[in-house]
Amino acid sequence: MSPRKKKAEANVVEMPAAASPVVSLDDPSLYFNRELSLLEFQHRVLEEALDERNKLLERVKFLSIVSSNLDEFFMVRNAALKQKLKAGNQDLSIDGKTVGQQLSAVRGRVGTLMKEIYDCFHKHLLPDLAREGIRIVSWQSLDERERDALRVYFQDTVFPVLTPLAVDPGRPFPHISNLSMNLAVVLNDTDGREHFARLKVPERLPQLVSVPALRVQRKASPARKFVWIEDLIAANLDSLFPGLEIVESHPFHVTRDAEVAIKELESDDLLETVEEAVWRRRFRKPVRLQTDSGISGRVLETLVENLGVEPTDVFKVHGPIDLARLRQLPMLDRPELCDAPFEPFTPEVFSSQSDEDMFSVIRRGDRLLHHPFDSFQPVVEMLRKAAVDPDVLAIKMTLYRVGKNSPIVKALLEAIENGKQVAVLVELKARFDEESNIEWARALEREGVHVVYGLLGLKVHCKIALIVRREADGIRRYVHLGTGNYNPFTARLYTDLSLFTANEEIGMDASDLFNQLTGYSHKADFRRLLVAPLTMRSRLEAMIRRETALGSRGRLIFKTNALEDKSMIRLLYEASQAGVKVDLIVRGICCLRAGVPGVSDNITVRSIVGRFLEHSRIYYFGNDGKEEIYSGSADLMPRNLDRRVELLFPVLNPKIVRYLKDVVFEKYLSDTRKVRIAKPDGTYESGRGSVDAQAWFVAHRAKLRSL
């Protein structure tokens, strides 16, 4: 045998007999596309509308929600992709797609989702509603007496609000406002000339018009009949265009780009800049045109040409446009068709019957509220108490989405009246809440509150309130930290956590943070809080690596709204490869692929979609028995870790640690009804069992030990 052949055989012998291929964690196929993942979440919401185990009007609500969510998807995500395409952006997505490829994939998925939405409406909800005496019908199906009654309503209520706008050389095509419902009308004049007019459907009138009950119907009957308002208007166009022939009319709905860049660095006044950006948003380019499927080619051509939409942005629907308007139906007085109402629980130590002062309660130990199962009212009462307490010297807090008639703002204004020093950061750049936040900022400023409008280049998304109080043993800080907004209305709809603490180190961290938000502090380290974009990413990465080093003794449980950050996903893959058991509860976007052999075998991804919007973020690290839990406002997304001011706070009270680990996580991980479990291809398998975590908390929260 030649030396060369012997060497070759030797090389063969030295190779492992069953070598596993090395998997590169940079492989784009290991990551799921962000936009497609968000659309997959919309499909999970749609599943709730299809689930016959849900009460009927709750199913209607879910169909309304998914339709509204799609509007926002086009305004924000689809619009951002189109902006990138126009700018020639060459960046690839996390899964290796170009901008053009992403847009193409989005169109295909949206088309499928829209078909499923209208199938749900026509094949499931309409028949089920009809069986319960709630019918949505066409004008043509009404008898003459019903039409006469609706004509009276039209003349008295609808007609005075309508403003037909002609389109001709002297009257240009009008501006079509975002998300407005419109009618495109073609008319013939007496001399045979053809005209085109646009008619905006009034937004403030009921979109589903109740057909007046006739006397022959029994008064006690719950039966109701409705027609869409655009059908009513279309049937009475002769009142608006007397002497002209109505040739055809078609409803259409426009969605505009809402991604307006705010040039903060060039701004002398951020408030004025944001105001201008909000005003500009009204005139942004349309990114979607929805019409009925029967629209004629010439009318569609007129709309496409005048609106400047691309043919690929046109979506024809087989049924009523904008099913978000179905939200009117759950307000019907049919309690048997809705979830039973429940009253959030108020822990005894926070109740009005308690003899103990709220501040002394917090001094004794950290307290947790689990919303909406626990009432949000103690948060409001804490600020009200601080506003009138003569020993309170200062109140500082952040406001992101506040809501209307805010009791929080009223408490802050009362504090100013009582001579407290009040400083508030109002985040003007909170998308779709800019106008409301501008109004609140000005109202607070007028009363003497120190108002800061956010930081240049960063959105302030953290939820924190600091109360500085003079006590017998010196100055003490009381801190509220939350995962949700200071909004009592959404606190009844979202699952969130509120932590009250008088911990000295957290209090000092809170003071340092507010000094950064209101002043020029460059402090880059904190004692207890994880603060983005300063320390959060590095600390989270270090804690994940610590679990990875423990191998099979490691344990990670993360509950978050979104998991998109590639570095974080890669670290979770490495943890899984090391044998760490990883449970992820991710409501919406998840770019991690669970269950990929050799990469994520030890990772499960669950999504809970139910009665309440899952909004709390909780991060658990086993730490070889020395458990650590952090909670706060931050999701695992690049924007949260790098481009926002975010907070994660440590849970230091052992009782609260046990509640979050052994109750909250245990219930969510054992859910078999509202859970969806992710598969490696990015789709989700629905739970078919009967264990509903949210329902359990509604039924048992008052029975749990006070936290």
N, C-alpha and C positions, 0 to 999 in steps of 0.2 A: 504494500500500500504506500502511495506517495506521501511525503510529509504534508503537502497541501491538503490531501483528502483527510488525513488524520486530524489536521487542525480544524477542518470544517466539521467533522463529526464531533470533535471535542466541543466546538461552539454549540452544536445542537444539544448535546448532553447537558451543558451548563444552563440552558433556558428552563424556567419553571414549567412543570408539566401542565398546570392548569392556571396559567397567569391570567389575572383579571385585567382588562384594559383600564388604563388610567383615565378617569373621567375629569375633563377640564371644567372647572366651575365657571369658566368664562364662556362656555358654550351657550349661545343664545337660545338653543332649544330647551334649556333648563328653566327658562323664564317665560311667564305668560304676559301677553300684551296688556298694558294698563287700560286702554280704551275698551278692548274686548272684555276684560274682566269686569269693568263697570257695567257694560251691557249685560253681562251674565248675572250681575246682581239685580238688574231690572227684571230679568226673567224670574229670579227667585221671588221678587215682589209680586209678579204676575201669578205665580203659583198659588199665592195666598188668595187671589181672586178666584182661582179655579177650585180651591179646596172646599168641598161641600161640608166639611166638618166645621167651618167658620160660619158665623151668623151671616145671613144674606146681605144685609146692608153694610156689614164689615167687608164683605167681598167686593161690593160696589166701591167702597172707600179705597180698597187696594188698587182697583183698576184705575180710579181717578189719580191715585198717587203715582203709579207707573207712567201714566200719560204725562203728568206734570214733570216727573223726573226726566223723561225724554226731552221735553222742552228745554230743560236746563242743560242736558247733555249737548244738545245742538248749540245752545247759546254760548257754552263755555268750552267743552272739550272738542267738539267738531269744529267750532270756530277757530280754536287755537291751532288745530292741524292745518286748516285752510290758510291761516296767517303764515304758518311756517312754510307751506308750499309756495305761497306767493313770494316770500322772502328768499326762496331758493335754499332753505335750510337743508343741509346734507346729513344731519345727525341721524343716527339709527336709534330706534326704540330699544328697550331692554331685551326684546326678543329678536332683534336684528332686522326689523322692518324699516324701509324708507317711509317718508311721510306719505308719498303717493300710495304705497302698499297698505299703509294703515287706513287711509281714507277709503280705499277700495274694500278692505275687509270690514270696516265699520258700516259702509252702505249695505253690504250683503247681510250683515247680522241685524241691522236695523230693519231691513225689509222683512226678514223672517220674523222678527219680534213684533212688528206691526201687524203682520198677518195673524199671529197668535193672539194679539190683543183684541183684534176685531172678531176673531173666532170666539173668543171668550165672551165678548159682549153679545154677539148675535145668537150663538148656539147654547150658551149657558145662562148668562145673567138675565137677558130679556125673557126667556121662557120661565125662569125661576121667579122673577119679579111678577110676571103675569099671574102665576099660580097663587101669589100672595096678594093679588088685587092691585098691583102697581104696574101700570102699563104705559110704555112710551110708544106713541103711535104717530103715524103720518097724518098730515092734513087731509089727504085723500080718504082716509079710513073713517073720518068723522061724519056723523049725520048732519043734516042741515041745521037742526036746533043747536047742536054743539058749535058748529061754525058760526052761527049768528051770535052766540054768546061770546065767542072769542073775538069776533069782529068788534064788539062793543069794548072789550078790553084793549084791543089794538088801538081803536080810535081815542079812547080816554087816556091810555097810559103809554103806549109805545109810540104812536104816531108823533106826538109833540116832541119827542126826544130825537127823532131821526133827522139826519141832514144829508139828503142826496147830493152827491158831487158829480157834476157833469165833466166829461173829458173831451175837450175839443181844442182847436188852435188858440182860443182865448182863455181856456181854463186847463192848465196842464194836469197831468196825472198826479193825484194828491199823495202826500206822505202817508204810508201805511204803518201805523204804530206796531211795535213789537207785541206779539201774542194776541193781537186783536182779531176778532171774527168779522168778516166782511162779506158782502154780496157783490159779485160782478154782474151787472145788468146790461143786457143788450135790448135796445128799443128801436122801433120804427116810427118815424114821423108821418104825418098825413101826406106829405109829398114824396114818401118813399125813402127818405134819407135815413140812414142807420146811425144810431148814437150809442155811446158807451157811458155808463155811470157806475160809480162806486158808492156803496152804502155801508156805513159802519154799524155793526150790531151793538146796541147799548150794553156795556159791561155791567152796569149797576142794576139792571133789571134781572129778574129770575131768568136763567137760561133754559130751564125747563118750565114751561108755562102750564099751570094746572087748568085742565078743562073743567069749567064750572059744572058741579053736580046738578042733575035735573031733578025736578020734584018727585018724579016717579021712583027715584032711588031711595032706599031706606036711609034715614038720617044716621043710624048707628053703623052703617056699612063703612069699613075702612078702605074700600076700593078707591083708587085714585088713578086718573088718566092724565098724561102729560104730552105736550108737543114741544119740540125744540123751537126756541124763539126765532131762529132764522127761517124755519118752515112757515111760521105764522107771518113773518114779514114778507116772505116770497109770495105767499098766497094773497097778499093785500097790496101788492106793488101798484095796482091801478090807482090807489088813493094818493100815492106819491108822484105818479106820472100821469095825471089825467090827460086824456086826448091822445095818448101815444099807445102803440101796441107793444106789449111785453113779449119780446121774441124768446128770450131765455134768461135765466139767472142761475148763478152757481156760487156757493159759499167758498171762501178761501181764507187761509190762516197763514200768517207770516211769522217766522222766527228770525230774529236778528242777532248778529254777533254782539255778545256782551263783554268780550275780552278787550277792554280799553286800557291801554298802557298809561299809567300815571307817571309823568316825568318829574319825580320828586326832586332830583338833584338840580333841576333847572328852575325850581319853584321858589318864589319869595314868600308865598303863603300857601301852606299845604291845604288848608280848608278851602280856599278859593280854587285851587288846582283840582281837588277832588270834585267840587261842585261842577266845575267845567267839564270834567271827564264824565260825570253822570249825565250831564246835559248832552254831550256828544254821543253817548251810548244810544240815545233815542234814534239817531240817524245813521247808525252803523249799517253795514251791508247785510242784506238778508242772507241767511245760510240755509234756510229751508222754506219751501212753499208747499203747503198742503191744500189739496182741492178734492172735490168729490170725484168719484170715478167716472161720472157721466159728463164731465166738462167737455165742451166742444173744442176742437183744435184751434179755432180762431180766437176764442176767449183765452185759452191757455197761452197762446202765442202773445196776446196783448199783455197778459200779466207777466210773463217771463221777460219780455222786452222792456217793459216799463220798470219792473222791480230789479232788473239786472241780475237775476238768478241764473245759475247754470242748469241745463237740463237734468243733470244728475242730482240736483237739489230739489227736484219736484217729486212729491209723494202723493199719489192718488189713493184715497181711502174708500173702502166700501162701507159707508155708513156715516154717522155724524162726525164732523171734524172736532177735534179737541175734547176728548173724553174726560179731561181733567174737570170739566164742568159737571160731571156726575156727582161731585162732592156735595151738591145740593140735596141729593136723595137721603143720605144718612141723617139729615136733620129732620126728616119726617117723624111724626109722633107714632112710631111703631117700635116700642121698646123691646118687644119679643123678637125683633129681627136684628137687634144690636147687642153688643157685649153688655153685660150687666155693669152698671156704674159702680165705682168703688171710691171710698174716701181714703186718701193717703193717711197713713198712721203717723201720729205725733208721739215720739217717745215721752214718757212721763216727766223726765227731767226738763224737757223743753215745753211742757204744756202750761197753759195759763193757770192750772190748779197747783203747780209746783210752788212750794214756799222758797225754793232756793233760787238765788240770783243767777242769771245766765252766765255771767263772767265767773262766778265761783264754781259753777258746774264744769266749765272748760278748764279752770285752774286745777281741778281735781284729777283731770286726765283727758286725753284726746277723745273726741266724740265723732262718730261717723253717721251720716244719713245716706240711705240708699234710695234714691229717687227712681221712679215716682211712687214706689211703695211706701217710702217715708215722705212726709210733707216737706215742701220747700219753705214753709212759713217760718221755721226757726232761723233761716238765713235772713229773711226780711226782718224778723223781730230783733236779731242781733244788731242790725244796722239802725233800726228804730231806737233800740235801747241806747246805743252809742250816741245817737243824735241828741238825746235829752239828758244823758248822764253827765252831771257836773264834773266828774272826775276824768272823763274822756277828753283828751287834748287834741287828737288828730285822727282823721280817717283818710286812708288812701286805698284806691282800688282801681282795677281795670274793668272796662266795659267794652264788650265785643258786639254782641247782639242783645239788645235790651228789651225790645218790644214796646207796645203802646201803653200809655197810662202806667208807667213803671212805678211800683211802690219803692223800688230801690232808689230811683232818682229823687222821689219825694222825700225819702229819709235823708239823702245827702243835702237836699235843699234846707230841710229842717235843721240839720247840723250846722249849716252856715248861719242860719238865723239865731242859733244858740251860741254862736261865737267859737265854734270849733274850726280848726284848720282842716280844710278838705282839699285833697288833690286827687284828680281823676284822669286816667288815661283813657280817652275815647278813641277806639280804633276806627278811623274814618274809612279805611280801605276794606272793611268787611263787605264782601261782595253781596249786592242786592239789599244791603242795609245801610248804604252810604247816606241816603237822604234822611233816614230816621236818625242816624247817629249825628249828622250835622245839626239837626234840630235840637237834639239833647245837648250837644256840646255848647251850642249858643245859649240854651236855656240855663245851663249850669254856669257859664261864664257871666251872664247877666246878674246872677245872684252872688258873684264873688268867689266861686269855686275856681281853684287853680286847675285849668284844663290843659292837657297835653294831647296833641293829635297824632300820636304814634311816632315812630322813628323812621328816619330816612333809610330806604332800602329794605326795611324789615316790617312785617306785619306783627302786631302784638296780639297773640292768640291765647296767652295764659289767663287763667281765671284765679284771681287772688284779691283778697281784701285784708287790709292791715288796720287794726285799731290800737292806738297808743293811749294808755290809761295810767293816770297817777294813782298809786296805791300806797298803803302805809309803809311798805318796805321798799318803795321806789317806783320807777317807771316799769310797766309791764306791757308787753305786746301780745295782742290776741290776733290770730290769723285764721281766715277762712280760705281753704284751698278747694277747688272744684274741678270736675272734668267737663262740666257743662256751663252754659251761659247764665248770667244773672237775669233770668227770664222766668217768672213764675208760671207763665202759660206753657212753655215748652218743657218745664220741669214736671208737668203732668203727663207728657207724651214721650219723653226720652228717658232711658235708663242712665243715670249719672250717679256720681258719688260726691258727697260734701264732707270735708274734714275740718273740724274745729280744733285748734290747738293753741296752747300757751307755751309750747316748747321754746326755750330761750334761744337755741341755735337757729331754729326755723324762723323765729321772730327777727333775729339779727339778719338772716339771709333776706327776709322780706324787705327790711329797711334798705339793705344794700341794693336790692333789685329796683326798688322805687327810686333810689338815688340815681341809678343808671337811666331809668325811664324818664325822669324829669330833669336830670342835670347832666353833668359831663363825666361821671365816674367811669373809670376804666377797669373796675374790679373784675378779675377773670376767674376767680375761684369762689366757691361757696361751701359752707360747712355741711349742709344737709340736702339742699335742693339741687336737682339737676336742671340746669338752665341752658336752653338752646338760644343762640347757636354757639355758646361758649363751652359748656362742659358735658352736655347731654350725650352727644354722639360718642365721645371717647369713653365715658363711664359705662354706657350701655354695652359698647363693644368689649370693654374689659370684663364686665360681668358675664357676658356670653362666653368669652374665652375661658373664664374661670370654670364655668360648667363643662365646657369642652374638655378641659384638662382632667376633670373627674371621670370622664368616660361614662360607663353605664351607671355610675352613681350620680351623674348629673341630672338635673330636672329643670325644665323651662315650661312655663305656662304663660302665654301672652294673650290678652284680650285687647283688641284694637279695632279701629274702624277701617284701617287700610294698611296694607303691607306692600310697599312699592320699592323701597330703597334697596338697591342692588347689593351694597356692602353688607347690610343687615341680613339680607337673604343668604348671601354667601356664607356668612358666619353661622347661620342656622343650619345650612347644609353641612358645614364642617362639624358642627355639634352632632348632627344626626350620624354622620360617618364615624364619629368617635363613640357612638353608642348612647348618646344622651336622648332620653325620651322628651319629645317636644310636642306639646299640645297648643295649637293656635286657634283662637276664636276670633275670626276676622269677618266683620259684618259685610264690607263692600269689596273694594279692590284688593286682590291678592295676586301678586306676580310670582309667588313661589309655587312650584309644582310639587305637591305632596305625593309620596309613595313611589318615587322614581327609584328603581333598583340601584343600589350602590351610592345613592346621593341623598335621598330623603325617605328612606325606609322607615325611620323612626319618627317621622313628622306626620301628624294629622292636622287637617285644617277643617274647622267647622264654621258655618255661618248660621246665625240665629236670626230669622225674620219672623216677627210676630206682632202682637198687639202694640207693643211699644218699640220705638226706634232704639236699637242698641247703640249707645253713645259713650259709655264709660271705657276708659283705657286703664288696664291693670297689668302690671308686669311682675311675674313671680320668678324668683331665682332660688333653687333648692339649697345651694351653697353648702352642700355636705352636711345638712341638718341645721345649719345656722341661717334659717330662711330669711329672705329679704323680699319685700313687696314695695313697688313704687306705683303710684297712680298719678293721673294728671290729664293735661289737655293735648298731649302730643301723640300723633300716629307715627308709624314707621315709614315716613315718606321724606324724600329730600327736602321738600318745602318746610316740613315741620322741624327737621333736624338742622337745617342750614340757613333757611331764609325767613324764619319766624322767631319771635321771642316766645318760648314755650317753657312750661314747668312740668317736672315730674317730682312729686313729693314722696318721701319715705313714710311707710306706715310703721310706726314705732310701738304702738300699743299692742301687746300680745293678744288681747281679746279681739281686736280688729283684724289682726293677721289671721287668726283662726277663723273668723267669720268669712273673710275673703277667700281663704284657701279651702276650708272644709264645708262651707255653705254655698257661697256664690259660685266658685269654680266647680265644686262637686255637682251642683244642680245643672249648670250649663253643659258640663261634660257628659251628663247622663240624660240630657234632653233627647227624646226620640220622636217628638212631634213637629216642633218648629225648626229642627236642625236640618241643615244640608251639609253633607260631607263631600269635600272636594276630591275629585279623581285626578290622576296625573295629566289628563288632557285639558284641565281647566274647567270642566263641567262639574256639576254637583248632583249628588244623589239625595233625594228627599227622604226624610225620616217618615216612617210609617207606624210608629208606636203611639203611645198615649201620654208620655211624660212631657209636660209643657213647663219649662223652668219659670217663665214669666207668670203663668197662672199659679204656680206653686207659691211664688213670692206674694202675689195678691192675696192668696188664701192664708198664708202663714206668717207674714211679716210681723203682725201684732203679737204673735205668740213667741217670737224669738226674743232672746235677752236683749235688753236695751244696750246700745253701743254708744 
